[in-house]
Amino acid sequence: MFALLDHLGIRDCKGVGISAGGNVLLHMAIKPSDRVQAMVLVSATPYFPAQARPFKDQYPDSCCATHATSLKGQGTVISSS
């Protein structure tokens, strides 16, 4: 995915990961995490690998509903499924 973003000239993104795409997005967020500005996971696995837990723990469970509408229409959205 990073190679595709590089090829398209996209430095960072906001992503939607559906099913296994959610796992891809989680892994993208924990690698060079400054490239993933925001993410929405849909029907993704509830298990967070050890590397993803610090990233996940930065945000309370309530933040998703609060910020979902503010992300609409902003920036580049990459959908992966």
mmCIF file of the N, C-alpha and C atoms, coordinates in Angstrom:
data_MODEL
# 
_entry.id   MODEL 
# 
loop_
_atom_site.group_PDB 
_atom_site.id 
_atom_site.type_symbol 
_atom_site.label_atom_id 
_atom_site.label_alt_id 
_atom_site.label_comp_id 
_atom_site.label_asym_id 
_atom_site.label_entity_id 
_atom_site.label_seq_id 
_atom_site.pdbx_PDB_ins_code 
_atom_site.Cartn_x 
_atom_site.Cartn_y 
_atom_site.Cartn_z 
_atom_site.occupancy 
_atom_site.B_iso_or_equiv 
_atom_site.pdbx_formal_charge 
_atom_site.auth_seq_id 
_atom_site.auth_comp_id 
_atom_site.auth_asym_id 
_atom_site.auth_atom_id 
_atom_site.pdbx_PDB_model_num 
ATOM 1   N N  . MET A 1 1  ? 0.811   -1.185 0.000  1.00 0.00 ? 1  MET A N  1 
ATOM 2   C CA . MET A 1 1  ? 0.000   0.000  0.000  1.00 0.00 ? 1  MET A CA 1 
ATOM 3   C C  . MET A 1 1  ? 0.862   1.259  0.000  1.00 0.00 ? 1  MET A C  1 
ATOM 4   N N  . PHE A 1 2  ? 1.951   1.238  0.772  1.00 0.00 ? 2  PHE A N  1 
ATOM 5   C CA . PHE A 1 2  ? 2.815   2.420  0.781  1.00 0.00 ? 2  PHE A CA 1 
ATOM 6   C C  . PHE A 1 2  ? 3.430   2.658  -0.596 1.00 0.00 ? 2  PHE A C  1 
ATOM 7   N N  . ALA A 1 3  ? 3.779   1.584  -1.288 1.00 0.00 ? 3  ALA A N  1 
ATOM 8   C CA . ALA A 1 3  ? 4.336   1.736  -2.633 1.00 0.00 ? 3  ALA A CA 1 
ATOM 9   C C  . ALA A 1 3  ? 3.308   2.358  -3.569 1.00 0.00 ? 3  ALA A C  1 
ATOM 10  N N  . LEU A 1 4  ? 2.048   1.954  -3.443 1.00 0.00 ? 4  LEU A N  1 
ATOM 11  C CA . LEU A 1 4  ? 0.991   2.538  -4.272 1.00 0.00 ? 4  LEU A CA 1 
ATOM 12  C C  . LEU A 1 4  ? 0.805   4.019  -3.941 1.00 0.00 ? 4  LEU A C  1 
ATOM 13  N N  . LEU A 1 5  ? 0.767   4.342  -2.653 1.00 0.00 ? 5  LEU A N  1 
ATOM 14  C CA . LEU A 1 5  ? 0.643   5.752  -2.264 1.00 0.00 ? 5  LEU A CA 1 
ATOM 15  C C  . LEU A 1 5  ? 1.809   6.575  -2.801 1.00 0.00 ? 5  LEU A C  1 
ATOM 16  N N  . ASP A 1 6  ? 3.018   6.024  -2.690 1.00 0.00 ? 6  ASP A N  1 
ATOM 17  C CA . ASP A 1 6  ? 4.199   6.720  -3.212 1.00 0.00 ? 6  ASP A CA 1 
ATOM 18  C C  . ASP A 1 6  ? 4.078   6.945  -4.714 1.00 0.00 ? 6  ASP A C  1 
ATOM 19  N N  . HIS A 1 7  ? 3.649   5.896  -5.430 1.00 0.00 ? 7  HIS A N  1 
ATOM 20  C CA . HIS A 1 7  ? 3.508   5.983  -6.881 1.00 0.00 ? 7  HIS A CA 1 
ATOM 21  C C  . HIS A 1 7  ? 2.492   7.055  -7.273 1.00 0.00 ? 7  HIS A C  1 
ATOM 22  N N  . LEU A 1 8  ? 1.426   7.194  -6.491 1.00 0.00 ? 8  LEU A N  1 
ATOM 23  C CA . LEU A 1 8  ? 0.392   8.185  -6.767 1.00 0.00 ? 8  LEU A CA 1 
ATOM 24  C C  . LEU A 1 8  ? 0.741   9.575  -6.237 1.00 0.00 ? 8  LEU A C  1 
ATOM 25  N N  . GLY A 1 9  ? 1.874   9.678  -5.540 1.00 0.00 ? 9  GLY A N  1 
ATOM 26  C CA . GLY A 1 9  ? 2.298   10.964 -5.004 1.00 0.00 ? 9  GLY A CA 1 
ATOM 27  C C  . GLY A 1 9  ? 1.509   11.402 -3.778 1.00 0.00 ? 9  GLY A C  1 
ATOM 28  N N  . ILE A 1 10 ? 0.978   10.437 -3.040 1.00 0.00 ? 10 ILE A N  1 
ATOM 29  C CA . ILE A 1 10 ? 0.180   10.732 -1.846 1.00 0.00 ? 10 ILE A CA 1 
ATOM 30  C C  . ILE A 1 10 ? 1.056   10.522 -0.621 1.00 0.00 ? 10 ILE A C  1 
ATOM 31  N N  . ARG A 1 11 ? 1.334   11.583 0.110  1.00 0.00 ? 11 ARG A N  1 
ATOM 32  C CA . ARG A 1 11 ? 2.210   11.514 1.291  1.00 0.00 ? 11 ARG A CA 1 
ATOM 33  C C  . ARG A 1 11 ? 1.516   10.875 2.488  1.00 0.00 ? 11 ARG A C  1 
ATOM 34  N N  . ASP A 1 12 ? 0.284   11.335 2.780  1.00 0.00 ? 12 ASP A N  1 
ATOM 35  C CA . ASP A 1 12 ? -0.466  10.758 3.893  1.00 0.00 ? 12 ASP A CA 1 
ATOM 36  C C  . ASP A 1 12 ? -1.928  10.623 3.490  1.00 0.00 ? 12 ASP A C  1 
ATOM 37  N N  . CYS A 1 13 ? -2.691  9.916  4.294  1.00 0.00 ? 13 CYS A N  1 
ATOM 38  C CA . CYS A 1 13 ? -4.071  9.642  3.903  1.00 0.00 ? 13 CYS A CA 1 
ATOM 39  C C  . CYS A 1 13 ? -4.942  9.400  5.131  1.00 0.00 ? 13 CYS A C  1 
ATOM 40  N N  . LYS A 1 14 ? -6.226  9.402  4.874  1.00 0.00 ? 14 LYS A N  1 
ATOM 41  C CA . LYS A 1 14 ? -7.238  8.929  5.808  1.00 0.00 ? 14 LYS A CA 1 
ATOM 42  C C  . LYS A 1 14 ? -7.813  7.693  5.143  1.00 0.00 ? 14 LYS A C  1 
ATOM 43  N N  . GLY A 1 15 ? -7.927  6.595  5.873  1.00 0.00 ? 15 GLY A N  1 
ATOM 44  C CA . GLY A 1 15 ? -8.314  5.346  5.237  1.00 0.00 ? 15 GLY A CA 1 
ATOM 45  C C  . GLY A 1 15 ? -9.531  4.694  5.847  1.00 0.00 ? 15 GLY A C  1 
ATOM 46  N N  . VAL A 1 16 ? -10.213 3.913  5.005  1.00 0.00 ? 16 VAL A N  1 
ATOM 47  C CA . VAL A 1 16 ? -11.315 3.061  5.439  1.00 0.00 ? 16 VAL A CA 1 
ATOM 48  C C  . VAL A 1 16 ? -10.891 1.634  5.142  1.00 0.00 ? 16 VAL A C  1 
ATOM 49  N N  . GLY A 1 17 ? -10.834 0.798  6.171  1.00 0.00 ? 17 GLY A N  1 
ATOM 50  C CA . GLY A 1 17 ? -10.450 -0.597 6.000  1.00 0.00 ? 17 GLY A CA 1 
ATOM 51  C C  . GLY A 1 17 ? -11.635 -1.497 6.286  1.00 0.00 ? 17 GLY A C  1 
ATOM 52  N N  . ILE A 1 18 ? -12.021 -2.300 5.302  1.00 0.00 ? 18 ILE A N  1 
ATOM 53  C CA . ILE A 1 18 ? -13.162 -3.199 5.444  1.00 0.00 ? 18 ILE A CA 1 
ATOM 54  C C  . ILE A 1 18 ? -12.653 -4.630 5.508  1.00 0.00 ? 18 ILE A C  1 
ATOM 55  N N  . SER A 1 19 ? -13.085 -5.368 6.538  1.00 0.00 ? 19 SER A N  1 
ATOM 56  C CA . SER A 1 19 ? -12.709 -6.761 6.752  1.00 0.00 ? 19 SER A CA 1 
ATOM 57  C C  . SER A 1 19 ? -11.183 -6.872 6.848  1.00 0.00 ? 19 SER A C  1 
ATOM 58  N N  . ALA A 1 20 ? -10.567 -7.668 5.972  1.00 0.00 ? 20 ALA A N  1 
ATOM 59  C CA . ALA A 1 20 ? -9.109  -7.830 6.025  1.00 0.00 ? 20 ALA A CA 1 
ATOM 60  C C  . ALA A 1 20 ? -8.396  -6.520 5.705  1.00 0.00 ? 20 ALA A C  1 
ATOM 61  N N  . GLY A 1 21 ? -9.056  -5.615 4.988  1.00 0.00 ? 21 GLY A N  1 
ATOM 62  C CA . GLY A 1 21 ? -8.486  -4.305 4.722  1.00 0.00 ? 21 GLY A CA 1 
ATOM 63  C C  . GLY A 1 21 ? -8.282  -3.510 6.006  1.00 0.00 ? 21 GLY A C  1 
ATOM 64  N N  . GLY A 1 22 ? -9.092  -3.814 7.026  1.00 0.00 ? 22 GLY A N  1 
ATOM 65  C CA . GLY A 1 22 ? -8.906  -3.188 8.330  1.00 0.00 ? 22 GLY A CA 1 
ATOM 66  C C  . GLY A 1 22 ? -7.580  -3.584 8.941  1.00 0.00 ? 22 GLY A C  1 
ATOM 67  N N  . ASN A 1 23 ? -7.212  -4.845 8.772  1.00 0.00 ? 23 ASN A N  1 
ATOM 68  C CA . ASN A 1 23 ? -5.914  -5.308 9.271  1.00 0.00 ? 23 ASN A CA 1 
ATOM 69  C C  . ASN A 1 23 ? -4.771  -4.643 8.513  1.00 0.00 ? 23 ASN A C  1 
ATOM 70  N N  . VAL A 1 24 ? -4.942  -4.493 7.203  1.00 0.00 ? 24 VAL A N  1 
ATOM 71  C CA . VAL A 1 24 ? -3.925  -3.811 6.395  1.00 0.00 ? 24 VAL A CA 1 
ATOM 72  C C  . VAL A 1 24 ? -3.755  -2.387 6.905  1.00 0.00 ? 24 VAL A C  1 
ATOM 73  N N  . LEU A 1 25 ? -4.873  -1.718 7.143  1.00 0.00 ? 25 LEU A N  1 
ATOM 74  C CA . LEU A 1 25 ? -4.825  -0.333 7.611  1.00 0.00 ? 25 LEU A CA 1 
ATOM 75  C C  . LEU A 1 25 ? -4.192  -0.228 8.995  1.00 0.00 ? 25 LEU A C  1 
ATOM 76  N N  . LEU A 1 26 ? -4.486  -1.172 9.884  1.00 0.00 ? 26 LEU A N  1 
ATOM 77  C CA . LEU A 1 26 ? -3.846  -1.180 11.201 1.00 0.00 ? 26 LEU A CA 1 
ATOM 78  C C  . LEU A 1 26 ? -2.333  -1.303 11.071 1.00 0.00 ? 26 LEU A C  1 
ATOM 79  N N  . HIS A 1 27 ? -1.892  -2.200 10.214 1.00 0.00 ? 27 HIS A N  1 
ATOM 80  C CA . HIS A 1 27 ? -0.451  -2.372 10.020 1.00 0.00 ? 27 HIS A CA 1 
ATOM 81  C C  . HIS A 1 27 ? 0.168   -1.127 9.392  1.00 0.00 ? 27 HIS A C  1 
ATOM 82  N N  . MET A 1 28 ? -0.553  -0.476 8.480  1.00 0.00 ? 28 MET A N  1 
ATOM 83  C CA . MET A 1 28 ? -0.043  0.771  7.898  1.00 0.00 ? 28 MET A CA 1 
ATOM 84  C C  . MET A 1 28 ? 0.109   1.836  8.978  1.00 0.00 ? 28 MET A C  1 
ATOM 85  N N  . ALA A 1 29 ? -0.831  1.874  9.914  1.00 0.00 ? 29 ALA A N  1 
ATOM 86  C CA . ALA A 1 29 ? -0.819  2.910  10.944 1.00 0.00 ? 29 ALA A CA 1 
ATOM 87  C C  . ALA A 1 29 ? 0.318   2.731  11.938 1.00 0.00 ? 29 ALA A C  1 
ATOM 88  N N  . ILE A 1 30 ? 0.803   1.500  12.114 1.00 0.00 ? 30 ILE A N  1 
ATOM 89  C CA . ILE A 1 30 ? 1.856   1.291  13.103 1.00 0.00 ? 30 ILE A CA 1 
ATOM 90  C C  . ILE A 1 30 ? 3.252   1.281  12.482 1.00 0.00 ? 30 ILE A C  1 
ATOM 91  N N  . LYS A 1 31 ? 3.344   1.320  11.169 1.00 0.00 ? 31 LYS A N  1 
ATOM 92  C CA . LYS A 1 31 ? 4.670   1.367  10.542 1.00 0.00 ? 31 LYS A CA 1 
ATOM 93  C C  . LYS A 1 31 ? 5.175   2.815  10.585 1.00 0.00 ? 31 LYS A C  1 
ATOM 94  N N  . PRO A 1 32 ? 5.160   3.567  9.478  1.00 0.00 ? 32 PRO A N  1 
ATOM 95  C CA . PRO A 1 32 ? 5.440   5.004  9.594  1.00 0.00 ? 32 PRO A CA 1 
ATOM 96  C C  . PRO A 1 32 ? 4.119   5.706  9.882  1.00 0.00 ? 32 PRO A C  1 
ATOM 97  N N  . SER A 1 33 ? 3.704   5.728  11.143 1.00 0.00 ? 33 SER A N  1 
ATOM 98  C CA . SER A 1 33 ? 2.351   6.135  11.519 1.00 0.00 ? 33 SER A CA 1 
ATOM 99  C C  . SER A 1 33 ? 1.999   7.563  11.138 1.00 0.00 ? 33 SER A C  1 
ATOM 100 N N  . ASP A 1 34 ? 2.969   8.395  10.820 1.00 0.00 ? 34 ASP A N  1 
ATOM 101 C CA . ASP A 1 34 ? 2.642   9.760  10.416 1.00 0.00 ? 34 ASP A CA 1 
ATOM 102 C C  . ASP A 1 34 ? 1.987   9.813  9.044  1.00 0.00 ? 34 ASP A C  1 
ATOM 103 N N  . ARG A 1 35 ? 1.963   8.712  8.316  1.00 0.00 ? 35 ARG A N  1 
ATOM 104 C CA . ARG A 1 35 ? 1.346   8.695  6.985  1.00 0.00 ? 35 ARG A CA 1 
ATOM 105 C C  . ARG A 1 35 ? -0.147  8.404  7.039  1.00 0.00 ? 35 ARG A C  1 
ATOM 106 N N  . VAL A 1 36 ? -0.633  7.810  8.121  1.00 0.00 ? 36 VAL A N  1 
ATOM 107 C CA . VAL A 1 36 ? -2.066  7.534  8.278  1.00 0.00 ? 36 VAL A CA 1 
ATOM 108 C C  . VAL A 1 36 ? -2.618  8.558  9.267  1.00 0.00 ? 36 VAL A C  1 
ATOM 109 N N  . GLN A 1 37 ? -3.374  9.522  8.756  1.00 0.00 ? 37 GLN A N  1 
ATOM 110 C CA . GLN A 1 37 ? -3.894  10.612 9.583  1.00 0.00 ? 37 GLN A CA 1 
ATOM 111 C C  . GLN A 1 37 ? -5.136  10.196 10.370 1.00 0.00 ? 37 GLN A C  1 
ATOM 112 N N  . ALA A 1 38 ? -5.952  9.334  9.787  1.00 0.00 ? 38 ALA A N  1 
ATOM 113 C CA . ALA A 1 38 ? -7.178  8.862  10.443 1.00 0.00 ? 38 ALA A CA 1 
ATOM 114 C C  . ALA A 1 38 ? -7.592  7.562  9.775  1.00 0.00 ? 38 ALA A C  1 
ATOM 115 N N  . MET A 1 39 ? -8.358  6.766  10.500 1.00 0.00 ? 39 MET A N  1 
ATOM 116 C CA . MET A 1 39 ? -8.831  5.523  9.899  1.00 0.00 ? 39 MET A CA 1 
ATOM 117 C C  . MET A 1 39 ? -10.180 5.135  10.473 1.00 0.00 ? 39 MET A C  1 
ATOM 118 N N  . VAL A 1 40 ? -10.940 4.421  9.648  1.00 0.00 ? 40 VAL A N  1 
ATOM 119 C CA . VAL A 1 40 ? -12.205 3.836  10.054 1.00 0.00 ? 40 VAL A CA 1 
ATOM 120 C C  . VAL A 1 40 ? -12.107 2.358  9.719  1.00 0.00 ? 40 VAL A C  1 
ATOM 121 N N  . LEU A 1 41 ? -12.365 1.515  10.698 1.00 0.00 ? 41 LEU A N  1 
ATOM 122 C CA . LEU A 1 41 ? -12.332 0.073  10.496 1.00 0.00 ? 41 LEU A CA 1 
ATOM 123 C C  . LEU A 1 41 ? -13.762 -0.442 10.475 1.00 0.00 ? 41 LEU A C  1 
ATOM 124 N N  . VAL A 1 42 ? -14.112 -1.223 9.444  1.00 0.00 ? 42 VAL A N  1 
ATOM 125 C CA . VAL A 1 42 ? -15.446 -1.776 9.295  1.00 0.00 ? 42 VAL A CA 1 
ATOM 126 C C  . VAL A 1 42 ? -15.342 -3.296 9.220  1.00 0.00 ? 42 VAL A C  1 
ATOM 127 N N  . SER A 1 43 ? -16.010 -3.975 10.129 1.00 0.00 ? 43 SER A N  1 
ATOM 128 C CA . SER A 1 43 ? -16.017 -5.444 10.163 1.00 0.00 ? 43 SER A CA 1 
ATOM 129 C C  . SER A 1 43 ? -14.606 -6.022 10.193 1.00 0.00 ? 43 SER A C  1 
ATOM 130 N N  . ALA A 1 44 ? -13.708 -5.336 10.871 1.00 0.00 ? 44 ALA A N  1 
ATOM 131 C CA . ALA A 1 44 ? -12.336 -5.822 11.000 1.00 0.00 ? 44 ALA A CA 1 
ATOM 132 C C  . ALA A 1 44 ? -12.235 -6.703 12.241 1.00 0.00 ? 44 ALA A C  1 
ATOM 133 N N  . THR A 1 45 ? -11.186 -7.446 12.326 1.00 0.00 ? 45 THR A N  1 
ATOM 134 C CA . THR A 1 45 ? -10.978 -8.332 13.468 1.00 0.00 ? 45 THR A CA 1 
ATOM 135 C C  . THR A 1 45 ? -10.908 -7.527 14.763 1.00 0.00 ? 45 THR A C  1 
ATOM 136 N N  . PRO A 1 46 ? -11.503 -8.041 15.843 1.00 0.00 ? 46 PRO A N  1 
ATOM 137 C CA . PRO A 1 46 ? -11.446 -7.314 17.109 1.00 0.00 ? 46 PRO A CA 1 
ATOM 138 C C  . PRO A 1 46 ? -10.091 -7.450 17.809 1.00 0.00 ? 46 PRO A C  1 
ATOM 139 N N  . TYR A 1 47 ? -9.224  -8.309 17.289 1.00 0.00 ? 47 TYR A N  1 
ATOM 140 C CA . TYR A 1 47 ? -7.921  -8.526 17.908 1.00 0.00 ? 47 TYR A CA 1 
ATOM 141 C C  . TYR A 1 47 ? -6.942  -7.465 17.435 1.00 0.00 ? 47 TYR A C  1 
ATOM 142 N N  . PHE A 1 48 ? -6.267  -6.837 18.371 1.00 0.00 ? 48 PHE A N  1 
ATOM 143 C CA . PHE A 1 48 ? -5.230  -5.869 18.034 1.00 0.00 ? 48 PHE A CA 1 
ATOM 144 C C  . PHE A 1 48 ? -3.872  -6.495 18.336 1.00 0.00 ? 48 PHE A C  1 
ATOM 145 N N  . PRO A 1 49 ? -3.010  -6.652 17.322 1.00 0.00 ? 49 PRO A N  1 
ATOM 146 C CA . PRO A 1 49 ? -1.668  -7.176 17.574 1.00 0.00 ? 49 PRO A CA 1 
ATOM 147 C C  . PRO A 1 49 ? -0.923  -6.280 18.564 1.00 0.00 ? 49 PRO A C  1 
ATOM 148 N N  . ALA A 1 50 ? 0.076   -6.820 19.187 1.00 0.00 ? 50 ALA A N  1 
ATOM 149 C CA . ALA A 1 50 ? 0.833   -6.086 20.209 1.00 0.00 ? 50 ALA A CA 1 
ATOM 150 C C  . ALA A 1 50 ? 1.339   -4.739 19.685 1.00 0.00 ? 50 ALA A C  1 
ATOM 151 N N  . GLN A 1 51 ? 1.766   -4.686 18.408 1.00 0.00 ? 51 GLN A N  1 
ATOM 152 C CA . GLN A 1 51 ? 2.292   -3.433 17.862 1.00 0.00 ? 51 GLN A CA 1 
ATOM 153 C C  . GLN A 1 51 ? 1.198   -2.375 17.723 1.00 0.00 ? 51 GLN A C  1 
ATOM 154 N N  . ALA A 1 52 ? -0.066  -2.772 17.552 1.00 0.00 ? 52 ALA A N  1 
ATOM 155 C CA . ALA A 1 52 ? -1.156  -1.818 17.335 1.00 0.00 ? 52 ALA A CA 1 
ATOM 156 C C  . ALA A 1 52 ? -1.748  -1.290 18.636 1.00 0.00 ? 52 ALA A C  1 
ATOM 157 N N  . ARG A 1 53 ? -1.535  -1.978 19.738 1.00 0.00 ? 53 ARG A N  1 
ATOM 158 C CA . ARG A 1 53 ? -2.166  -1.582 21.002 1.00 0.00 ? 53 ARG A CA 1 
ATOM 159 C C  . ARG A 1 53 ? -1.783  -0.183 21.483 1.00 0.00 ? 53 ARG A C  1 
ATOM 160 N N  . PRO A 1 54 ? -0.522  0.229  21.422 1.00 0.00 ? 54 PRO A N  1 
ATOM 161 C CA . PRO A 1 54 ? -0.215  1.598  21.859 1.00 0.00 ? 54 PRO A CA 1 
ATOM 162 C C  . PRO A 1 54 ? -0.947  2.651  21.029 1.00 0.00 ? 54 PRO A C  1 
ATOM 163 N N  . PHE A 1 55 ? -1.068  2.423  19.731 1.00 0.00 ? 55 PHE A N  1 
ATOM 164 C CA . PHE A 1 55 ? -1.782  3.356  18.861 1.00 0.00 ? 55 PHE A CA 1 
ATOM 165 C C  . PHE A 1 55 ? -3.263  3.394  19.236 1.00 0.00 ? 55 PHE A C  1 
ATOM 166 N N  . LYS A 1 56 ? -3.872  2.230  19.409 1.00 0.00 ? 56 LYS A N  1 
ATOM 167 C CA . LYS A 1 56 ? -5.282  2.134  19.760 1.00 0.00 ? 56 LYS A CA 1 
ATOM 168 C C  . LYS A 1 56 ? -5.555  2.766  21.121 1.00 0.00 ? 56 LYS A C  1 
ATOM 169 N N  . ASP A 1 57 ? -4.667  2.560  22.074 1.00 0.00 ? 57 ASP A N  1 
ATOM 170 C CA . ASP A 1 57 ? -4.876  3.041  23.438 1.00 0.00 ? 57 ASP A CA 1 
ATOM 171 C C  . ASP A 1 57 ? -4.782  4.564  23.575 1.00 0.00 ? 57 ASP A C  1 
ATOM 172 N N  . GLN A 1 58 ? -4.309  5.246  22.535 1.00 0.00 ? 58 GLN A N  1 
ATOM 173 C CA . GLN A 1 58 ? -4.225  6.698  22.575 1.00 0.00 ? 58 GLN A CA 1 
ATOM 174 C C  . GLN A 1 58 ? -5.609  7.342  22.507 1.00 0.00 ? 58 GLN A C  1 
ATOM 175 N N  . TYR A 1 59 ? -6.607  6.596  22.054 1.00 0.00 ? 59 TYR A N  1 
ATOM 176 C CA . TYR A 1 59 ? -7.925  7.168  21.815 1.00 0.00 ? 59 TYR A CA 1 
ATOM 177 C C  . TYR A 1 59 ? -8.990  6.438  22.632 1.00 0.00 ? 59 TYR A C  1 
ATOM 178 N N  . PRO A 1 60 ? -9.875  7.187  23.308 1.00 0.00 ? 60 PRO A N  1 
ATOM 179 C CA . PRO A 1 60 ? -10.958 6.545  24.047 1.00 0.00 ? 60 PRO A CA 1 
ATOM 180 C C  . PRO A 1 60 ? -11.990 5.973  23.076 1.00 0.00 ? 60 PRO A C  1 
ATOM 181 N N  . ASP A 1 61 ? -12.775 5.002  23.540 1.00 0.00 ? 61 ASP A N  1 
ATOM 182 C CA . ASP A 1 61 ? -13.784 4.379  22.688 1.00 0.00 ? 61 ASP A CA 1 
ATOM 183 C C  . ASP A 1 61 ? -14.795 5.395  22.159 1.00 0.00 ? 61 ASP A C  1 
ATOM 184 N N  . SER A 1 62 ? -15.052 6.442  22.897 1.00 0.00 ? 62 SER A N  1 
ATOM 185 C CA . SER A 1 62 ? -16.060 7.422  22.498 1.00 0.00 ? 62 SER A CA 1 
ATOM 186 C C  . SER A 1 62 ? -15.603 8.336  21.366 1.00 0.00 ? 62 SER A C  1 
ATOM 187 N N  . CYS A 1 63 ? -14.312 8.356  21.055 1.00 0.00 ? 63 CYS A N  1 
ATOM 188 C CA . CYS A 1 63 ? -13.825 9.312  20.057 1.00 0.00 ? 63 CYS A CA 1 
ATOM 189 C C  . CYS A 1 63 ? -14.319 8.987  18.660 1.00 0.00 ? 63 CYS A C  1 
ATOM 190 N N  . CYS A 1 64 ? -14.617 7.747  18.364 1.00 0.00 ? 64 CYS A N  1 
ATOM 191 C CA . CYS A 1 64 ? -15.022 7.369  17.008 1.00 0.00 ? 64 CYS A CA 1 
ATOM 192 C C  . CYS A 1 64 ? -16.300 8.075  16.588 1.00 0.00 ? 64 CYS A C  1 
ATOM 193 N N  . ALA A 1 65 ? -17.323 8.052  17.425 1.00 0.00 ? 65 ALA A N  1 
ATOM 194 C CA . ALA A 1 65 ? -18.587 8.692  17.082 1.00 0.00 ? 65 ALA A CA 1 
ATOM 195 C C  . ALA A 1 65 ? -18.416 10.201 16.976 1.00 0.00 ? 65 ALA A C  1 
ATOM 196 N N  . THR A 1 66 ? -17.607 10.769 17.843 1.00 0.00 ? 66 THR A N  1 
ATOM 197 C CA . THR A 1 66 ? -17.404 12.221 17.862 1.00 0.00 ? 66 THR A CA 1 
ATOM 198 C C  . THR A 1 66 ? -16.744 12.717 16.586 1.00 0.00 ? 66 THR A C  1 
ATOM 199 N N  . HIS A 1 67 ? -15.763 11.982 16.069 1.00 0.00 ? 67 HIS A N  1 
ATOM 200 C CA . HIS A 1 67 ? -14.984 12.453 14.930 1.00 0.00 ? 67 HIS A CA 1 
ATOM 201 C C  . HIS A 1 67 ? -15.442 11.920 13.586 1.00 0.00 ? 67 HIS A C  1 
ATOM 202 N N  . ALA A 1 68 ? -16.359 10.969 13.559 1.00 0.00 ? 68 ALA A N  1 
ATOM 203 C CA . ALA A 1 68 ? -16.769 10.369 12.289 1.00 0.00 ? 68 ALA A CA 1 
ATOM 204 C C  . ALA A 1 68 ? -17.330 11.410 11.323 1.00 0.00 ? 68 ALA A C  1 
ATOM 205 N N  . THR A 1 69 ? -18.187 12.295 11.800 1.00 0.00 ? 69 THR A N  1 
ATOM 206 C CA . THR A 1 69 ? -18.762 13.295 10.906 1.00 0.00 ? 69 THR A CA 1 
ATOM 207 C C  . THR A 1 69 ? -17.743 14.352 10.505 1.00 0.00 ? 69 THR A C  1 
ATOM 208 N N  . SER A 1 70 ? -16.769 14.640 11.345 1.00 0.00 ? 70 SER A N  1 
ATOM 209 C CA . SER A 1 70 ? -15.779 15.665 10.996 1.00 0.00 ? 70 SER A CA 1 
ATOM 210 C C  . SER A 1 70 ? -14.829 15.191 9.907  1.00 0.00 ? 70 SER A C  1 
ATOM 211 N N  . LEU A 1 71 ? -14.711 13.876 9.686  1.00 0.00 ? 71 LEU A N  1 
ATOM 212 C CA . LEU A 1 71 ? -13.816 13.353 8.653  1.00 0.00 ? 71 LEU A CA 1 
ATOM 213 C C  . LEU A 1 71 ? -14.457 13.364 7.270  1.00 0.00 ? 71 LEU A C  1 
ATOM 214 N N  . LYS A 1 72 ? -15.780 13.455 7.218  1.00 0.00 ? 72 LYS A N  1 
ATOM 215 C CA . LYS A 1 72 ? -16.492 13.384 5.947  1.00 0.00 ? 72 LYS A CA 1 
ATOM 216 C C  . LYS A 1 72 ? -16.034 14.513 5.017  1.00 0.00 ? 72 LYS A C  1 
ATOM 217 N N  . GLY A 1 73 ? -15.573 14.132 3.836  1.00 0.00 ? 73 GLY A N  1 
ATOM 218 C CA . GLY A 1 73 ? -15.190 15.108 2.833  1.00 0.00 ? 73 GLY A CA 1 
ATOM 219 C C  . GLY A 1 73 ? -13.820 15.730 3.002  1.00 0.00 ? 73 GLY A C  1 
ATOM 220 N N  . GLN A 1 74 ? -12.996 15.227 3.914  1.00 0.00 ? 74 GLN A N  1 
ATOM 221 C CA . GLN A 1 74 ? -11.683 15.822 4.137  1.00 0.00 ? 74 GLN A CA 1 
ATOM 222 C C  . GLN A 1 74 ? -10.586 14.918 3.593  1.00 0.00 ? 74 GLN A C  1 
ATOM 223 N N  . GLY A 1 75 ? -9.692  15.467 2.836  1.00 0.00 ? 75 GLY A N  1 
ATOM 224 C CA . GLY A 1 75 ? -8.481  14.764 2.422  1.00 0.00 ? 75 GLY A CA 1 
ATOM 225 C C  . GLY A 1 75 ? -8.722  13.592 1.490  1.00 0.00 ? 75 GLY A C  1 
ATOM 226 N N  . THR A 1 76 ? -7.709  12.769 1.379  1.00 0.00 ? 76 THR A N  1 
ATOM 227 C CA . THR A 1 76 ? -7.720  11.594 0.529  1.00 0.00 ? 76 THR A CA 1 
ATOM 228 C C  . THR A 1 76 ? -8.175  10.396 1.332  1.00 0.00 ? 76 THR A C  1 
ATOM 229 N N  . VAL A 1 77 ? -9.085  9.635  0.791  1.00 0.00 ? 77 VAL A N  1 
ATOM 230 C CA . VAL A 1 77 ? -9.560  8.433  1.457  1.00 0.00 ? 77 VAL A CA 1 
ATOM 231 C C  . VAL A 1 77 ? -9.141  7.230  0.625  1.00 0.00 ? 77 VAL A C  1 
ATOM 232 N N  . ILE A 1 78 ? -8.457  6.300  1.248  1.00 0.00 ? 78 ILE A N  1 
ATOM 233 C CA . ILE A 1 78 ? -8.044  5.063  0.614  1.00 0.00 ? 78 ILE A CA 1 
ATOM 234 C C  . ILE A 1 78 ? -8.926  3.959  1.158  1.00 0.00 ? 78 ILE A C  1 
ATOM 235 N N  . SER A 1 79 ? -9.607  3.241  0.301  1.00 0.00 ? 79 SER A N  1 
ATOM 236 C CA . SER A 1 79 ? -10.462 2.140  0.726  1.00 0.00 ? 79 SER A CA 1 
ATOM 237 C C  . SER A 1 79 ? -9.776  0.843  0.366  1.00 0.00 ? 79 SER A C  1 
ATOM 238 N N  . SER A 1 80 ? -9.676  -0.057 1.324  1.00 0.00 ? 80 SER A N  1 
ATOM 239 C CA . SER A 1 80 ? -9.011  -1.339 1.106  1.00 0.00 ? 80 SER A CA 1 
ATOM 240 C C  . SER A 1 80 ? -9.897  -2.446 1.636  1.00 0.00 ? 80 SER A C  1 
ATOM 241 N N  . SER A 1 81 ? -10.149 -3.456 0.837  1.00 0.00 ? 81 SER A N  1 
ATOM 242 C CA . SER A 1 81 ? -10.921 -4.606 1.299  1.00 0.00 ? 81 SER A CA 1 
ATOM 243 C C  . SER A 1 81 ? -10.431 -5.866 0.635  1.00 0.00 ? 81 SER A C  1 
# 
